[in-house]
Structures are given as C-alpha cells and as structure tokens.
Amino acid sequence: MNVVQLAEIIWVISALGIVIFVLLHSPKGDGIGGIGGQAQLFTSTKSAEITLNRITWTLSVLFMGLTVLLSAGWLPQ
C-alpha cells in the first residue's frame, strides 16, 4: 500500500463521516412551528452539538485538504 492509496482510503472515510455527522445534527430552524409562536427565543447550545460541530469541521478540512493533495498529484507514488 503506497501513500496515495492510504490517502484515498482516509479521503473516503472522511467523506462518509461528513455525511453521517451532518445527518446527526439537530435542525436549526423552527420551520412552520415558528409561525404560531412556538419558537424559543433563547436556546443554549449543548455540549453534544458543539462536539458534533467540531468533528464535522475537522472532517471537512481533512476532506478538502486531501482533495487538493490527491487532485494535484503532489503525493509520491
């Protein structure tokens, strides 16, 4: 296994991780429930949401960085 294959495996895992962690996020909007006054004006962000945000951002940066490295061909064969 060379460096490019290892980078491709990490790239695919990060892509799947992004999809999974984005789907785990709670919705930010109130939707139609906000029309009837059901919306809360002040909500606190829970530690689980903060952790999900950090993991999602980390995977996004990793995915984009590997995308640039793999597409530019800067990794040795």
Beta strands, then each sheet from edge to edge (+ up, - down):
end
